[in-house]
Amino acid sequence: MADVVRLARFLLEAVSSRPEEARVEHLWTPNADLIFLRLPARDRRCLRKEDLEALVRVVERLGKKPDRELVVDLR
């Protein structure tokens, strides 16, 4: 899962005008991995909704494992 967290961090920093403020949080539970992506409000307003959804889908698809649920949320 560390690879997916690194990928998510890389993608967030690439689309952010303030990469030092972009955050990725990973929470492990017995049944699922939860990944929370946080962008500065200014970046969220500048990016299209479709771009943000695509970012979430990329992390979901690359991080999915057959035996675990993966939940990715952009906050």
Secondary structure, DSSP 4 states (H G I P E B T S, - for coil): -HHHHHHHHHHHHHH-SSGGG-EEEEEE-SSEEEEEEE--HHHHHHS-HHHHHHHHHHHHHHH-BTTBEEEEEE-
